[in-house]
Amino acid sequence: MDFYDLDLSDNVLDALDDMRFTETTPIQEHAIPPILEGRDLIGVAQTGTGKTAAYLLPILSLLDEGDYPRDAVNCIIMAPTRELAQQIDQAMQGFAYYLPDISSVAVYGGNDGIRYEQEVRGFNTGASIIIATPGRLITHMALGNIDLSHVSFFILDEADRMLDMGFSEDIMQIERALPKERQTIMFSATMPDKIVELAKTILHNPVEISLAVSKPADGIHQSAYICYEAQKLGIIKSMFKHKKPERVIIFAGSKVKVKDLSITLSREGFNVGAMHSDLLQNERDDVMFRFKSQKVNVLVATDIVARGIDIDDIQLVINYDVPHDAEDYVHRIGRTARAGAEGQAITLVNEKDQPRFRDIERFLEKEITKNTVPQELGEAPQYGKPAKTKKSYKRGGKKFNDKNRKNRKFNNRKKGNDNQKRPQK
């Protein structure tokens, strides 16, 4: 569908023309009309499908043509991370280019006092749209910095991620502070039970839009190494030895692994940046800037950058750890092969993660190519045959294995006390 087939304001359409946006994505085609009609909405679609424009374009059109106060906060957009809040704000600047009376301010923690003062100044000068992380917005609410009495639109972006990060109570506290008469819009990449419950609580007779999690783009060449945990670093070093890394993201399962891996690769002479939740905001901004400007070739990160961050020209994504589910896998490798380009996605699968990786293959309905572990790293485990491990049990502070357990049971029987009951205390 063409954007001109939708009832968007002329000023918004002019901005889309300048940006050369012509055709809607499926989520935009289905979400924009009911939002323009004033309906509450819950949309389920993965990152990269155009969700940001799906709610920003109709909200901006309504603010442009409607009778809303120009010196008040009319819209609150909640985002789980600072990076996503910044990205939404950047998109807002483009879409609202011909709307001088409509402004926005991004509100997020982890920064200095200067940023805080800028946020307060934005509230006082009548920013129409506030894009905020939950914790930071609650701080401003507690200090009386922001007036929410005129809010007409409440939007939750990446709602499932916010709940996963423990923001459920914060969201409900913010929701209770808003006017009852408002339009509420919620987008989520997944639809677990907790999202269903949240939707029932804060949405009124919503339109439901659900787009199935799409398979990875055809331009992504997927493969995997079946390996031991101790072989993972050697595999990466071998890959980088044969081909100099450029525009690479390595996803690790914890911030501890991100730190260790980035330090190790740096010592090996690779140009590496690390992105994790322990960094201050200015440090995270600097890492992203250096990676986007190609001053850093390899970005080692937690899933904080798997969703909602638009980084172009990624050539290779490496899953140092297998993602928890197929949707996270699709989100991660979707950082490469964007806009019709080609890219590679390589996953390192240890013995423990093999069942999880088989689940991903079942979801994709394909067998992912298995690469051969470099010979110098030694023998690798077979795929589909979990390692044999001895069970251990702990009793009375002592550990013993199956063999000891059988010997003890045999000896007890020999003594005739196999069925003997313990004395009552």
ROKE-103060 format. One record per residue (C-alpha): x, y, z; residue number from 0; chain; residue in one letter. Coordinates in steps of 0.05 Angstrom, whole numbers. Layout:
% ROKE-103060
[pt [X, Y, Z], NUM, "A", "A"]
...
% end
This chain:
% ROKE-103060
[pt [0, 0, 0], 0, "A", "M"]
[pt [23, 71, -15], 1, "A", "D"]
[pt [27, 121, 42], 2, "A", "F"]
[pt [-17, 167, 1], 3, "A", "Y"]
[pt [-73, 116, 7], 4, "A", "D"]
[pt [-74, 130, 82], 5, "A", "L"]
[pt [-107, 190, 114], 6, "A", "D"]
[pt [-42, 222, 138], 7, "A", "L"]
[pt [-34, 297, 142], 8, "A", "S"]
[pt [-3, 334, 84], 9, "A", "D"]
[pt [56, 357, 127], 10, "A", "N"]
[pt [72, 285, 146], 11, "A", "V"]
[pt [66, 262, 74], 12, "A", "L"]
[pt [114, 317, 52], 13, "A", "D"]
[pt [165, 292, 102], 14, "A", "A"]
[pt [157, 221, 76], 15, "A", "L"]
[pt [167, 246, 5], 16, "A", "D"]
[pt [233, 279, 26], 17, "A", "D"]
[pt [255, 214, 58], 18, "A", "M"]
[pt [234, 174, -4], 19, "A", "R"]
[pt [185, 131, 36], 20, "A", "F"]
[pt [131, 108, -11], 21, "A", "T"]
[pt [106, 38, 6], 22, "A", "E"]
[pt [81, 16, 74], 23, "A", "T"]
[pt [104, -46, 109], 24, "A", "T"]
[pt [50, -96, 131], 25, "A", "P"]
[pt [50, -71, 203], 26, "A", "I"]
[pt [43, 1, 179], 27, "A", "Q"]
[pt [-13, -17, 131], 28, "A", "E"]
[pt [-53, -51, 186], 29, "A", "H"]
[pt [-37, -6, 245], 30, "A", "A"]
[pt [-41, 65, 218], 31, "A", "I"]
[pt [-115, 66, 199], 32, "A", "P"]
[pt [-143, 44, 268], 33, "A", "P"]
[pt [-95, 91, 304], 34, "A", "I"]
[pt [-120, 148, 261], 35, "A", "L"]
[pt [-191, 127, 281], 36, "A", "E"]
[pt [-173, 135, 354], 37, "A", "G"]
[pt [-174, 61, 371], 38, "A", "R"]
[pt [-130, 28, 423], 39, "A", "D"]
[pt [-84, -22, 391], 40, "A", "L"]
[pt [-37, -80, 407], 41, "A", "I"]
[pt [11, -99, 352], 42, "A", "G"]
[pt [56, -160, 352], 43, "A", "V"]
[pt [112, -157, 302], 44, "A", "A"]
[pt [187, -165, 305], 45, "A", "Q"]
[pt [241, -112, 301], 46, "A", "T"]
[pt [256, -85, 232], 47, "A", "G"]
[pt [183, -87, 207], 48, "A", "T"]
[pt [172, -12, 213], 49, "A", "G"]
[pt [136, -9, 280], 50, "A", "K"]
[pt [164, 60, 298], 51, "A", "T"]
[pt [134, 92, 237], 52, "A", "A"]
[pt [70, 52, 248], 53, "A", "A"]
[pt [54, 93, 310], 54, "A", "Y"]
[pt [93, 157, 299], 55, "A", "L"]
[pt [62, 175, 232], 56, "A", "L"]
[pt [-11, 172, 254], 57, "A", "P"]
[pt [4, 205, 321], 58, "A", "I"]
[pt [39, 263, 287], 59, "A", "L"]
[pt [-18, 269, 237], 60, "A", "S"]
[pt [-69, 272, 294], 61, "A", "L"]
[pt [-28, 324, 331], 62, "A", "L"]
[pt [-19, 364, 267], 63, "A", "D"]
[pt [-93, 367, 249], 64, "A", "E"]
[pt [-126, 360, 317], 65, "A", "G"]
[pt [-142, 410, 372], 66, "A", "D"]
[pt [-88, 393, 422], 67, "A", "Y"]
[pt [-53, 442, 469], 68, "A", "P"]
[pt [13, 465, 439], 69, "A", "R"]
[pt [46, 480, 506], 70, "A", "D"]
[pt [33, 413, 539], 71, "A", "A"]
[pt [56, 341, 537], 72, "A", "V"]
[pt [7, 305, 491], 73, "A", "N"]
[pt [42, 239, 480], 74, "A", "C"]
[pt [84, 192, 523], 75, "A", "I"]
[pt [125, 138, 488], 76, "A", "I"]
[pt [158, 86, 532], 77, "A", "M"]
[pt [220, 48, 509], 78, "A", "A"]
[pt [260, -5, 547], 79, "A", "P"]
[pt [330, 23, 532], 80, "A", "T"]
[pt [365, 89, 523], 81, "A", "R"]
[pt [387, 69, 453], 82, "A", "E"]
[pt [317, 55, 430], 83, "A", "L"]
[pt [292, 120, 460], 84, "A", "A"]
[pt [346, 158, 422], 85, "A", "Q"]
[pt [328, 122, 357], 86, "A", "Q"]
[pt [254, 137, 364], 87, "A", "I"]
[pt [272, 210, 376], 88, "A", "D"]
[pt [315, 212, 313], 89, "A", "Q"]
[pt [258, 182, 272], 90, "A", "A"]
[pt [211, 233, 302], 91, "A", "M"]
[pt [256, 290, 278], 92, "A", "Q"]
[pt [251, 266, 206], 93, "A", "G"]
[pt [176, 252, 206], 94, "A", "F"]
[pt [160, 318, 240], 95, "A", "A"]
[pt [205, 361, 196], 96, "A", "Y"]
[pt [146, 402, 171], 97, "A", "Y"]
[pt [112, 406, 239], 98, "A", "L"]
[pt [149, 463, 274], 99, "A", "P"]
[pt [98, 466, 331], 100, "A", "D"]
[pt [109, 394, 350], 101, "A", "I"]
[pt [173, 376, 387], 102, "A", "S"]
[pt [200, 317, 426], 103, "A", "S"]
[pt [250, 304, 481], 104, "A", "V"]
[pt [283, 237, 496], 105, "A", "A"]
[pt [286, 222, 571], 106, "A", "V"]
[pt [333, 168, 597], 107, "A", "Y"]
[pt [379, 154, 655], 108, "A", "G"]
[pt [453, 141, 660], 109, "A", "G"]
[pt [476, 211, 642], 110, "A", "N"]
[pt [501, 274, 675], 111, "A", "D"]
[pt [467, 335, 705], 112, "A", "G"]
[pt [470, 374, 640], 113, "A", "I"]
[pt [426, 323, 605], 114, "A", "R"]
[pt [378, 324, 664], 115, "A", "Y"]
[pt [371, 400, 658], 116, "A", "E"]
[pt [358, 394, 583], 117, "A", "Q"]
[pt [302, 345, 597], 118, "A", "E"]
[pt [270, 392, 648], 119, "A", "V"]
[pt [277, 450, 600], 120, "A", "R"]
[pt [242, 408, 547], 121, "A", "G"]
[pt [183, 396, 593], 122, "A", "F"]
[pt [178, 470, 611], 123, "A", "N"]
[pt [181, 494, 539], 124, "A", "T"]
[pt [123, 450, 518], 125, "A", "G"]
[pt [151, 388, 485], 126, "A", "A"]
[pt [92, 352, 453], 127, "A", "S"]
[pt [121, 282, 455], 128, "A", "I"]
[pt [162, 252, 511], 129, "A", "I"]
[pt [203, 189, 493], 130, "A", "I"]
[pt [226, 158, 558], 131, "A", "A"]
[pt [253, 98, 594], 132, "A", "T"]
[pt [208, 80, 653], 133, "A", "P"]
[pt [256, 93, 710], 134, "A", "G"]
[pt [277, 162, 687], 135, "A", "R"]
[pt [205, 185, 674], 136, "A", "L"]
[pt [185, 163, 744], 137, "A", "I"]
[pt [243, 204, 773], 138, "A", "T"]
[pt [216, 266, 738], 139, "A", "H"]
[pt [145, 250, 761], 140, "A", "M"]
[pt [169, 244, 834], 141, "A", "A"]
[pt [204, 311, 830], 142, "A", "L"]
[pt [144, 345, 800], 143, "A", "G"]
[pt [182, 363, 736], 144, "A", "N"]
[pt [128, 340, 687], 145, "A", "I"]
[pt [54, 351, 679], 146, "A", "D"]
[pt [18, 290, 651], 147, "A", "L"]
[pt [-53, 317, 657], 148, "A", "S"]
[pt [-60, 332, 582], 149, "A", "H"]
[pt [-32, 267, 554], 150, "A", "V"]
[pt [-76, 239, 499], 151, "A", "S"]
[pt [-31, 184, 473], 152, "A", "F"]
[pt [6, 130, 513], 153, "A", "F"]
[pt [51, 84, 472], 154, "A", "I"]
[pt [91, 24, 496], 155, "A", "L"]
[pt [146, 3, 447], 156, "A", "D"]
[pt [180, -65, 457], 157, "A", "E"]
[pt [132, -79, 514], 158, "A", "A"]
[pt [156, -151, 523], 159, "A", "D"]
[pt [227, -127, 532], 160, "A", "R"]
[pt [206, -77, 585], 161, "A", "M"]
[pt [171, -131, 625], 162, "A", "L"]
[pt [231, -177, 617], 163, "A", "D"]
[pt [274, -121, 646], 164, "A", "M"]
[pt [229, -115, 707], 165, "A", "G"]
[pt [192, -51, 690], 166, "A", "F"]
[pt [122, -78, 702], 167, "A", "S"]
[pt [109, -38, 766], 168, "A", "E"]
[pt [140, 25, 736], 169, "A", "D"]
[pt [94, 20, 675], 170, "A", "I"]
[pt [33, 12, 719], 171, "A", "M"]
[pt [54, 71, 762], 172, "A", "Q"]
[pt [61, 115, 700], 173, "A", "I"]
[pt [-5, 89, 672], 174, "A", "E"]
[pt [-43, 108, 736], 175, "A", "R"]
[pt [-16, 179, 731], 176, "A", "A"]
[pt [-45, 189, 661], 177, "A", "L"]
[pt [-115, 213, 644], 178, "A", "P"]
[pt [-166, 157, 637], 179, "A", "K"]
[pt [-190, 186, 571], 180, "A", "E"]
[pt [-132, 172, 525], 181, "A", "R"]
[pt [-111, 128, 467], 182, "A", "Q"]
[pt [-64, 71, 486], 183, "A", "T"]
[pt [-20, 34, 436], 184, "A", "I"]
[pt [25, -25, 452], 185, "A", "M"]
[pt [75, -59, 408], 186, "A", "F"]
[pt [112, -123, 425], 187, "A", "S"]
[pt [156, -172, 389], 188, "A", "A"]
[pt [125, -231, 426], 189, "A", "T"]
[pt [59, -246, 461], 190, "A", "M"]
[pt [72, -282, 526], 191, "A", "P"]
[pt [19, -288, 580], 192, "A", "D"]
[pt [45, -227, 618], 193, "A", "K"]
[pt [36, -183, 556], 194, "A", "I"]
[pt [-35, -209, 548], 195, "A", "V"]
[pt [-49, -191, 621], 196, "A", "E"]
[pt [-19, -122, 612], 197, "A", "L"]
[pt [-60, -109, 550], 198, "A", "A"]
[pt [-124, -129, 587], 199, "A", "K"]
[pt [-106, -80, 643], 200, "A", "T"]
[pt [-88, -17, 604], 201, "A", "I"]
[pt [-122, -24, 536], 202, "A", "L"]
[pt [-196, -12, 521], 203, "A", "H"]
[pt [-228, -55, 466], 204, "A", "N"]
[pt [-163, -56, 426], 205, "A", "P"]
[pt [-152, -73, 354], 206, "A", "V"]
[pt [-105, -133, 352], 207, "A", "E"]
[pt [-53, -140, 298], 208, "A", "I"]
[pt [-6, -200, 298], 209, "A", "S"]
[pt [46, -212, 245], 210, "A", "L"]
[pt [81, -279, 251], 211, "A", "A"]
[pt [155, -278, 266], 212, "A", "V"]
[pt [185, -278, 197], 213, "A", "S"]
[pt [243, -322, 176], 214, "A", "K"]
[pt [312, -290, 168], 215, "A", "P"]
[pt [324, -252, 103], 216, "A", "A"]
[pt [346, -294, 44], 217, "A", "D"]
[pt [411, -254, 40], 218, "A", "G"]
[pt [435, -281, 107], 219, "A", "I"]
[pt [482, -340, 99], 220, "A", "H"]
[pt [473, -380, 163], 221, "A", "Q"]
[pt [521, -431, 191], 222, "A", "S"]
[pt [545, -459, 257], 223, "A", "A"]
[pt [604, -491, 292], 224, "A", "Y"]
[pt [589, -550, 338], 225, "A", "I"]
[pt [643, -542, 390], 226, "A", "C"]
[pt [664, -544, 462], 227, "A", "Y"]
[pt [659, -480, 502], 228, "A", "E"]
[pt [735, -476, 507], 229, "A", "A"]
[pt [741, -477, 430], 230, "A", "Q"]
[pt [697, -416, 417], 231, "A", "K"]
[pt [751, -364, 424], 232, "A", "L"]
[pt [798, -403, 379], 233, "A", "G"]
[pt [744, -408, 326], 234, "A", "I"]
[pt [734, -333, 326], 235, "A", "I"]
[pt [809, -319, 323], 236, "A", "K"]
[pt [815, -369, 265], 237, "A", "S"]
[pt [759, -334, 227], 238, "A", "M"]
[pt [790, -266, 237], 239, "A", "F"]
[pt [859, -292, 218], 240, "A", "K"]
[pt [833, -315, 150], 241, "A", "H"]
[pt [791, -253, 138], 242, "A", "K"]
[pt [802, -186, 171], 243, "A", "K"]
[pt [739, -169, 211], 244, "A", "P"]
[pt [699, -109, 186], 245, "A", "E"]
[pt [630, -89, 211], 246, "A", "R"]
[pt [622, -149, 258], 247, "A", "V"]
[pt [575, -157, 317], 248, "A", "I"]
[pt [588, -213, 368], 249, "A", "I"]
[pt [529, -228, 414], 250, "A", "F"]
[pt [546, -259, 481], 251, "A", "A"]
[pt [497, -283, 534], 252, "A", "G"]
[pt [522, -241, 592], 253, "A", "S"]
[pt [558, -176, 606], 254, "A", "K"]
[pt [614, -215, 640], 255, "A", "V"]
[pt [627, -253, 575], 256, "A", "K"]
[pt [623, -188, 535], 257, "A", "V"]
[pt [676, -156, 579], 258, "A", "K"]
[pt [722, -217, 578], 259, "A", "D"]
[pt [715, -229, 503], 260, "A", "L"]
[pt [727, -156, 484], 261, "A", "S"]
[pt [790, -153, 528], 262, "A", "I"]
[pt [817, -217, 499], 263, "A", "T"]
[pt [804, -197, 426], 264, "A", "L"]
[pt [835, -129, 439], 265, "A", "S"]
[pt [898, -162, 466], 266, "A", "R"]
[pt [900, -202, 401], 267, "A", "E"]
[pt [904, -137, 363], 268, "A", "G"]
[pt [833, -131, 339], 269, "A", "F"]
[pt [796, -64, 340], 270, "A", "N"]
[pt [740, -80, 389], 271, "A", "V"]
[pt [685, -43, 426], 272, "A", "G"]
[pt [641, -70, 482], 273, "A", "A"]
[pt [568, -54, 494], 274, "A", "M"]
[pt [534, -75, 559], 275, "A", "H"]
[pt [491, -48, 615], 276, "A", "S"]
[pt [549, -29, 661], 277, "A", "D"]
[pt [571, 27, 615], 278, "A", "L"]
[pt [553, 99, 630], 279, "A", "L"]
[pt [509, 132, 578], 280, "A", "Q"]
[pt [566, 175, 549], 281, "A", "N"]
[pt [608, 111, 544], 282, "A", "E"]
[pt [553, 74, 507], 283, "A", "R"]
[pt [543, 133, 460], 284, "A", "D"]
[pt [617, 135, 446], 285, "A", "D"]
[pt [620, 60, 430], 286, "A", "V"]
[pt [561, 64, 383], 287, "A", "M"]
[pt [589, 126, 349], 288, "A", "F"]
[pt [657, 94, 338], 289, "A", "R"]
[pt [625, 30, 311], 290, "A", "F"]
[pt [577, 67, 264], 291, "A", "K"]
[pt [634, 111, 239], 292, "A", "S"]
[pt [676, 47, 228], 293, "A", "Q"]
[pt [730, 68, 278], 294, "A", "K"]
[pt [714, 2, 313], 295, "A", "V"]
[pt [709, -61, 270], 296, "A", "N"]
[pt [681, -111, 321], 297, "A", "V"]
[pt [625, -96, 370], 298, "A", "L"]
[pt [617, -146, 426], 299, "A", "V"]
[pt [549, -138, 458], 300, "A", "A"]
[pt [493, -166, 499], 301, "A", "T"]
[pt [423, -168, 470], 302, "A", "D"]
[pt [416, -95, 487], 303, "A", "I"]
[pt [431, -80, 414], 304, "A", "V"]
[pt [393, -139, 384], 305, "A", "A"]
[pt [328, -100, 381], 306, "A", "R"]
[pt [311, -30, 362], 307, "A", "G"]
[pt [380, -7, 339], 308, "A", "I"]
[pt [389, 10, 266], 309, "A", "D"]
[pt [461, -4, 245], 310, "A", "I"]
[pt [473, -10, 170], 311, "A", "D"]
[pt [524, -50, 132], 312, "A", "D"]
[pt [536, -105, 183], 313, "A", "I"]
[pt [574, -159, 146], 314, "A", "Q"]
[pt [577, -213, 200], 315, "A", "L"]
[pt [538, -231, 262], 316, "A", "V"]
[pt [568, -282, 310], 317, "A", "I"]
[pt [526, -314, 364], 318, "A", "N"]
[pt [579, -331, 416], 319, "A", "Y"]
[pt [522, -363, 455], 320, "A", "D"]
[pt [460, -394, 426], 321, "A", "V"]
[pt [400, -346, 437], 322, "A", "P"]
[pt [346, -368, 486], 323, "A", "H"]
[pt [293, -376, 431], 324, "A", "D"]
[pt [282, -373, 357], 325, "A", "A"]
[pt [254, -302, 359], 326, "A", "E"]
[pt [317, -276, 393], 327, "A", "D"]
[pt [358, -313, 340], 328, "A", "Y"]
[pt [320, -278, 285], 329, "A", "V"]
[pt [328, -210, 319], 330, "A", "H"]
[pt [403, -220, 327], 331, "A", "R"]
[pt [421, -243, 257], 332, "A", "I"]
[pt [373, -192, 228], 333, "A", "G"]
[pt [426, -139, 242], 334, "A", "R"]
[pt [459, -162, 177], 335, "A", "T"]
[pt [434, -167, 106], 336, "A", "A"]
[pt [388, -107, 114], 337, "A", "R"]
[pt [356, -70, 56], 338, "A", "A"]
[pt [368, -127, 8], 339, "A", "G"]
[pt [442, -134, 23], 340, "A", "A"]
[pt [479, -199, 39], 341, "A", "E"]
[pt [512, -219, 103], 342, "A", "G"]
[pt [535, -277, 146], 343, "A", "Q"]
[pt [509, -305, 212], 344, "A", "A"]
[pt [551, -356, 250], 345, "A", "I"]
[pt [530, -390, 315], 346, "A", "T"]
[pt [577, -425, 363], 347, "A", "L"]
[pt [540, -484, 394], 348, "A", "V"]
[pt [568, -520, 454], 349, "A", "N"]
[pt [541, -586, 480], 350, "A", "E"]
[pt [494, -555, 530], 351, "A", "K"]
[pt [462, -510, 478], 352, "A", "D"]
[pt [450, -563, 425], 353, "A", "Q"]
[pt [376, -575, 443], 354, "A", "P"]
[pt [363, -500, 440], 355, "A", "R"]
[pt [396, -496, 372], 356, "A", "F"]
[pt [355, -555, 346], 357, "A", "R"]
[pt [293, -516, 367], 358, "A", "D"]
[pt [317, -458, 325], 359, "A", "I"]
[pt [327, -504, 265], 360, "A", "E"]
[pt [257, -532, 274], 361, "A", "R"]
[pt [229, -462, 275], 362, "A", "F"]
[pt [267, -444, 212], 363, "A", "L"]
[pt [246, -510, 180], 364, "A", "E"]
[pt [316, -520, 154], 365, "A", "K"]
[pt [382, -550, 175], 366, "A", "E"]
[pt [435, -498, 185], 367, "A", "I"]
[pt [502, -512, 153], 368, "A", "T"]
[pt [553, -540, 202], 369, "A", "K"]
[pt [624, -515, 193], 370, "A", "N"]
[pt [685, -557, 210], 371, "A", "T"]
[pt [722, -536, 273], 372, "A", "V"]
[pt [795, -518, 256], 373, "A", "P"]
[pt [838, -580, 263], 374, "A", "Q"]
[pt [888, -546, 309], 375, "A", "E"]
[pt [833, -536, 361], 376, "A", "L"]
[pt [825, -611, 371], 377, "A", "G"]
[pt [766, -658, 365], 378, "A", "E"]
[pt [696, -627, 369], 379, "A", "A"]
[pt [632, -658, 396], 380, "A", "P"]
[pt [582, -691, 350], 381, "A", "Q"]
[pt [516, -655, 337], 382, "A", "Y"]
[pt [455, -689, 367], 383, "A", "G"]
[pt [494, -733, 416], 384, "A", "K"]
[pt [498, -700, 484], 385, "A", "P"]
[pt [558, -715, 527], 386, "A", "A"]
[pt [554, -770, 578], 387, "A", "K"]
[pt [560, -742, 647], 388, "A", "T"]
[pt [557, -775, 714], 389, "A", "K"]
[pt [500, -754, 758], 390, "A", "K"]
[pt [521, -728, 826], 391, "A", "S"]
[pt [479, -724, 888], 392, "A", "Y"]
[pt [490, -685, 950], 393, "A", "K"]
[pt [472, -712, 1018], 394, "A", "R"]
[pt [496, -690, 1085], 395, "A", "G"]
[pt [544, -641, 1054], 396, "A", "G"]
[pt [581, -696, 1015], 397, "A", "K"]
[pt [579, -710, 941], 398, "A", "K"]
[pt [579, -780, 912], 399, "A", "F"]
[pt [567, -807, 842], 400, "A", "N"]
[pt [523, -862, 816], 401, "A", "D"]
[pt [575, -916, 830], 402, "A", "K"]
[pt [582, -896, 903], 403, "A", "N"]
[pt [507, -892, 908], 404, "A", "R"]
[pt [498, -964, 883], 405, "A", "K"]
[pt [553, -990, 930], 406, "A", "N"]
[pt [520, -956, 990], 407, "A", "R"]
[pt [452, -984, 972], 408, "A", "K"]
[pt [482, -1055, 963], 409, "A", "F"]
[pt [517, -1051, 1030], 410, "A", "N"]
[pt [454, -1028, 1065], 411, "A", "N"]
[pt [416, -1086, 1037], 412, "A", "R"]
[pt [471, -1134, 1058], 413, "A", "K"]
[pt [465, -1108, 1129], 414, "A", "K"]
[pt [391, -1118, 1126], 415, "A", "G"]
[pt [374, -1046, 1139], 416, "A", "N"]
[pt [350, -1027, 1070], 417, "A", "D"]
[pt [279, -1015, 1094], 418, "A", "N"]
[pt [297, -991, 1163], 419, "A", "Q"]
[pt [262, -928, 1184], 420, "A", "K"]
[pt [298, -869, 1213], 421, "A", "R"]
[pt [283, -856, 1287], 422, "A", "P"]
[pt [233, -801, 1300], 423, "A", "Q"]
[pt [262, -737, 1328], 424, "A", "K"]
% end
